[in-house]
Amino acid sequence: MNLALLSKMSSRKEFAKDEVIIWDGDIMGNEMYIILQGSVSVYKNYKEPNEIRLRTMHPGAFFGEMTLFLHKQRTATVVALEPTIVLVINRMNAYEFFEQQPEASAKLAATLYERLENVNKNGGIADDLSPFLPKEYEKYDWSTVNFAGKNPEESYKVIQVLCEALDKINNVAVRQKALADFFPAWHKKMYSINIEPPKSELLYEKWQKCPICEQEITVTLPKQSKLKTLRVDRDFRTHYEGIEVVFYDVITCPECHYSDFWNKFPNSVLQRFRENIREIRPYKEVLGLNPGAEKDINDVFAGLYLVIKCAPLFSREPYMAQSRAWLRLHWLYEDCKDATMSKFAMQQALHCYLFAYEKAELSAEALQQLCITIGELSFKLNDIPTAKQFLLKARSNKGGKDAMVRQAADRLMDIREMEKRGS
Ligand SMILES: [Zn+2]
């Protein structure tokens, strides 16, 4: 950028060292700035305990363009690091800038385009930038942007198009990054599963109050009285005719994204835990779940992971909810034929169940079921000594259920047979 030429423009402003040029969140500003002399730093949470310095900029760099071209509110605070002179471009002199400074404005376009390409490349977002640019700009030659002799309105429009594209792609990148942080590393971007949606007579809707944000929400649940059991797996997964109930196990509040199992969801939460609502707000922004009767497997995965994240924030005994959620994740990954994640979820479930065994206060029956589940998971993960240890506990459980005593005894026999065959 030819700074000597830019200096001829009259709209300059001077800032002293440590003077704030723009404030994060300001909605009134309508200017962008090009640094002519000095340097500035860009901050989030300026002068707060969690202050972060994002970057430092030097002569030739520009900032504030999103506010000028898209009327967007400021998203960071910019502070002069030393006595600094900037060129101010606002709605009054923008056309003058494009007309008198074709070189600087072309440089502005080239820099914005370069940023677009970098965000796209670093985020692995799209094959090319066409989803982010209007159709009429598809053939535009961005490598040799030249604004000399061009109508300033046209140049203005080009910059505006680039700012819009940058805004769109940044939103996608932020969402993708947040989703990547939300799910474990090996969780795929999309899963699909081949199941029929249940007949409407198997479901009912009811109003419920979210215990965290206190909004009234509608939830869809299976009608317990209409469910016909087909079979129960050894780890207590129950299959019903015409409906996959795992899809309806978790309720996510569409307002705040607090999530828990349906039979625990309405339980009141201690006031001091409710303050943690700020910890789950970002999840609402990235996931935007609003589950109705039709459930998508990817939303079900998100709901289960939300339970795992919410449990330690809102409950003193998080491990029971977490172990139930991991066990369901194990089932669903298995249904989706993702063996790696299925095994991972099973290990997590076992880890949480062992923790629950140590810590949770359970009825004799619940304790017996817990021991069988630990036994079954250990067996599947080939940890035979642990499997035997917990199945023996379940078999000798006083006050438990006869059916579960038999189940534990049967499994112990299987293990003995297996050991005899030496496999
Ligand atoms: Zn809520």
Residues whose N, C-alpha, C, O or C-beta is under 5 A from the ligand:
A	BS01	ZN	C210 I212 C213 E214 C253 E255 C256 H257 Y258
